[in-house]
Amino acid sequence: MNRLLDGYRRFREDTWPQQRARFEALAAQGQRPRTMVIACSDSRVDPQMIFSAAPGELFVVRNVANLVPPYMPDAAFHGTSAAVEFGVRVLGVANLVVMGHALCGGIRALLDGVPAAAGDFVAGWIGIAEQARQAAFRCDTPEAAQEACEHEAVRISLANLMTFPWVAEAVAAGRLALHGAHFGVATGRLVLLDPATGAFRPA
């Protein structure tokens, strides 16, 4: 905790004076981000840093393996679905990016099995991407299988987003565009899903 507080003090001394006007405007006017990002909870993958975004520019939800479940409006708890609903229906974002990443632990658990200590929730959650394992079977090396599965999980989440009726409606009306992306932790490179070919291309 001391390290966090040291960072907060640096924020107050250095960043806050430079960004004060922006924060005050955001407080007075509310947030109006144009882009929502669904990313992984992995501590190495920070959407704000990757996209050099300022406060107020991105509406971000992070979860294990950057997954989106299918549309299921029931009495269960749906954190990611609630964030999608708020971003699309309340904030009216124009772009929604599902961003996977290299070396994803959630995808590794999907391929190799969930650690025993993560059996209560992780196993069921990553089951959303169960079909992504099929992509790994076509690969010759563990590294290629991992990346193929990460890419396929992004495609699955994008397909699941289209099961939300108001997402599909906004896309059809041209008010919302869906994007797939994948970030290389070791390389710093971002690749984007080409909707025409279904392949990932350098940004």
C-alpha positions as a Python dict, from the first residue, in 0.01 Angstrom:
ca = {
    (1, 'M'): (0, 0, 0),
    (2, 'N'): (288, 239, 69),
    (3, 'R'): (398, 214, -293),
    (4, 'L'): (46, 307, -409),
    (5, 'L'): (36, 604, -175),
    (6, 'D'): (375, 720, -302),
    (7, 'G'): (235, 706, -652),
    (8, 'Y'): (-71, 901, -544),
    (9, 'R'): (149, 1171, -394),
    (10, 'R'): (342, 1199, -720),
    (11, 'F'): (8, 1228, -900),
    (12, 'R'): (-100, 1512, -672),
    (13, 'E'): (233, 1692, -703),
    (14, 'D'): (301, 1647, -1075),
    (15, 'T'): (3, 1522, -1276),
    (16, 'W'): (-286, 1690, -1096),
    (17, 'P'): (-164, 2048, -1148),
    (18, 'Q'): (-118, 1978, -1520),
    (19, 'Q'): (-452, 1798, -1562),
    (20, 'R'): (-662, 1989, -1312),
    (21, 'A'): (-864, 2177, -1573),
    (22, 'R'): (-948, 1852, -1753),
    (23, 'F'): (-1065, 1681, -1435),
    (24, 'E'): (-1271, 1981, -1330),
    (25, 'A'): (-1438, 1990, -1672),
    (26, 'L'): (-1508, 1616, -1654),
    (27, 'A'): (-1657, 1662, -1308),
    (28, 'A'): (-1878, 1949, -1422),
    (29, 'Q'): (-1986, 1814, -1761),
    (30, 'G'): (-1978, 1439, -1704),
    (31, 'Q'): (-1801, 1180, -1916),
    (32, 'R'): (-1854, 1156, -2290),
    (33, 'P'): (-1607, 893, -2411),
    (34, 'R'): (-1635, 800, -2777),
    (35, 'T'): (-1470, 461, -2732),
    (36, 'M'): (-1527, 162, -2505),
    (37, 'V'): (-1251, -95, -2457),
    (38, 'I'): (-1304, -446, -2323),
    (39, 'A'): (-961, -563, -2212),
    (40, 'C'): (-802, -824, -1989),
    (41, 'S'): (-741, -770, -1619),
    (42, 'D'): (-375, -862, -1677),
    (43, 'S'): (-157, -602, -1504),
    (44, 'R'): (71, -577, -1810),
    (45, 'V'): (-204, -457, -2043),
    (46, 'D'): (-326, -103, -1972),
    (47, 'P'): (-558, 34, -2245),
    (48, 'Q'): (-505, 394, -2139),
    (49, 'M'): (-129, 359, -2175),
    (50, 'I'): (-143, 160, -2498),
    (51, 'F'): (-370, 416, -2669),
    (52, 'S'): (-207, 720, -2503),
    (53, 'A'): (-553, 822, -2385),
    (54, 'A'): (-631, 1100, -2143),
    (55, 'P'): (-887, 1079, -1862),
    (56, 'G'): (-1239, 1084, -2003),
    (57, 'E'): (-1146, 940, -2344),
    (58, 'L'): (-1198, 567, -2283),
    (59, 'F'): (-1474, 374, -2109),
    (60, 'V'): (-1293, 59, -2000),
    (61, 'V'): (-1408, -274, -1859),
    (62, 'R'): (-1147, -536, -1776),
    (63, 'N'): (-1200, -901, -1695),
    (64, 'V'): (-1020, -1234, -1718),
    (65, 'A'): (-930, -1295, -2086),
    (66, 'N'): (-1127, -992, -2213),
    (67, 'L'): (-1438, -1200, -2271),
    (68, 'V'): (-1795, -1097, -2346),
    (69, 'P'): (-2070, -1348, -2261),
    (70, 'P'): (-2376, -1391, -2480),
    (71, 'Y'): (-2682, -1177, -2407),
    (72, 'M'): (-2856, -1327, -2103),
    (73, 'P'): (-3086, -1078, -1926),
    (74, 'D'): (-3164, -1268, -1607),
    (75, 'A'): (-3127, -1221, -1233),
    (76, 'A'): (-2763, -1336, -1223),
    (77, 'F'): (-2473, -1095, -1186),
    (78, 'H'): (-2340, -972, -1522),
    (79, 'G'): (-2062, -719, -1468),
    (80, 'T'): (-1931, -712, -1824),
    (81, 'S'): (-2279, -710, -1978),
    (82, 'A'): (-2379, -424, -1748),
    (83, 'A'): (-2076, -225, -1862),
    (84, 'V'): (-2161, -292, -2228),
    (85, 'E'): (-2518, -178, -2168),
    (86, 'F'): (-2403, 142, -1998),
    (87, 'G'): (-2142, 217, -2261),
    (88, 'V'): (-2367, 156, -2561),
    (89, 'R'): (-2710, 265, -2436),
    (90, 'V'): (-2628, 540, -2188),
    (91, 'L'): (-2295, 686, -2298),
    (92, 'G'): (-2357, 617, -2667),
    (93, 'V'): (-1999, 521, -2752),
    (94, 'A'): (-1924, 515, -3123),
    (95, 'N'): (-1653, 248, -3110),
    (96, 'L'): (-1625, -69, -2904),
    (97, 'V'): (-1288, -245, -2902),
    (98, 'V'): (-1230, -598, -2772),
    (99, 'M'): (-857, -614, -2705),
    (100, 'G'): (-685, -944, -2637),
    (101, 'H'): (-318, -978, -2559),
    (102, 'A'): (-21, -1210, -2575),
    (103, 'L'): (63, -1442, -2285),
    (104, 'C'): (-294, -1427, -2153),
    (105, 'G'): (-327, -1636, -1838),
    (106, 'G'): (-698, -1689, -1890),
    (107, 'I'): (-639, -1835, -2234),
    (108, 'R'): (-354, -2044, -2095),
    (109, 'A'): (-599, -2185, -1839),
    (110, 'L'): (-844, -2261, -2120),
    (111, 'L'): (-575, -2458, -2303),
    (112, 'D'): (-397, -2627, -2013),
    (113, 'G'): (-657, -2635, -1738),
    (114, 'V'): (-758, -2397, -1461),
    (115, 'P'): (-528, -2376, -1157),
    (116, 'A'): (-678, -2555, -858),
    (117, 'A'): (-695, -2232, -662),
    (118, 'A'): (-912, -2067, -929),
    (119, 'G'): (-1189, -2322, -955),
    (120, 'D'): (-1480, -2128, -809),
    (121, 'F'): (-1529, -1874, -1087),
    (122, 'V'): (-1250, -1879, -1346),
    (123, 'A'): (-1337, -2217, -1496),
    (124, 'G'): (-1695, -2119, -1571),
    (125, 'W'): (-1597, -1777, -1697),
    (126, 'I'): (-1335, -1887, -1949),
    (127, 'G'): (-1580, -2149, -2072),
    (128, 'I'): (-1728, -1861, -2274),
    (129, 'A'): (-1432, -1909, -2511),
    (130, 'E'): (-1437, -2289, -2517),
    (131, 'Q'): (-1469, -2293, -2896),
    (132, 'A'): (-1142, -2100, -2922),
    (133, 'R'): (-957, -2416, -2828),
    (134, 'Q'): (-1036, -2555, -3172),
    (135, 'A'): (-805, -2295, -3327),
    (136, 'A'): (-518, -2419, -3112),
    (137, 'F'): (-548, -2775, -3241),
    (138, 'R'): (-436, -2659, -3586),
    (139, 'C'): (-106, -2517, -3457),
    (140, 'D'): (237, -2679, -3451),
    (141, 'T'): (385, -2509, -3143),
    (142, 'P'): (251, -2412, -2800),
    (143, 'E'): (329, -2047, -2874),
    (144, 'A'): (130, -2052, -3196),
    (145, 'A'): (-156, -2232, -3022),
    (146, 'Q'): (-166, -1970, -2749),
    (147, 'E'): (-180, -1683, -2997),
    (148, 'A'): (-438, -1854, -3218),
    (149, 'C'): (-659, -1914, -2916),
    (150, 'E'): (-618, -1551, -2802),
    (151, 'H'): (-720, -1429, -3148),
    (152, 'E'): (-1019, -1661, -3162),
    (153, 'A'): (-1136, -1549, -2818),
    (154, 'V'): (-1154, -1192, -2951),
    (155, 'R'): (-1366, -1312, -3244),
    (156, 'I'): (-1596, -1500, -3006),
    (157, 'S'): (-1646, -1191, -2788),
    (158, 'L'): (-1727, -981, -3094),
    (159, 'A'): (-1981, -1240, -3207),
    (160, 'N'): (-2132, -1247, -2858),
    (161, 'L'): (-2165, -868, -2861),
    (162, 'M'): (-2389, -900, -3164),
    (163, 'T'): (-2631, -1114, -2961),
    (164, 'F'): (-2715, -803, -2757),
    (165, 'P'): (-3013, -663, -2952),
    (166, 'W'): (-2930, -300, -2889),
    (167, 'V'): (-2566, -356, -2993),
    (168, 'A'): (-2678, -518, -3317),
    (169, 'E'): (-2927, -236, -3373),
    (170, 'A'): (-2663, 33, -3317),
    (171, 'V'): (-2420, -143, -3551),
    (172, 'A'): (-2686, -179, -3821),
    (173, 'A'): (-2774, 189, -3788),
    (174, 'G'): (-2411, 296, -3818),
    (175, 'R'): (-2401, 445, -3468),
    (176, 'L'): (-2156, 186, -3337),
    (177, 'A'): (-1855, 7, -3483),
    (178, 'L'): (-1704, -307, -3330),
    (179, 'H'): (-1330, -369, -3348),
    (180, 'G'): (-1100, -657, -3253),
    (181, 'A'): (-742, -601, -3141),
    (182, 'H'): (-450, -791, -2990),
    (183, 'F'): (-152, -643, -2804),
    (184, 'G'): (194, -795, -2784),
    (185, 'V'): (325, -755, -2431),
    (186, 'A'): (689, -820, -2526),
    (187, 'T'): (679, -633, -2858),
    (188, 'G'): (446, -342, -2784),
    (189, 'R'): (278, -404, -3120),
    (190, 'L'): (-97, -383, -3176),
    (191, 'V'): (-275, -582, -3445),
    (192, 'L'): (-633, -521, -3557),
    (193, 'L'): (-892, -766, -3683),
    (194, 'D'): (-968, -710, -4051),
    (195, 'P'): (-1345, -762, -4084),
    (196, 'A'): (-1309, -838, -4454),
    (197, 'T'): (-1064, -1127, -4414),
    (198, 'G'): (-1101, -1226, -4048),
    (199, 'A'): (-723, -1199, -4004),
    (200, 'F'): (-528, -976, -3768),
    (201, 'R'): (-316, -707, -3936),
    (202, 'P'): (-63, -458, -3792),
    (203, 'A'): (-225, -135, -3677),
}
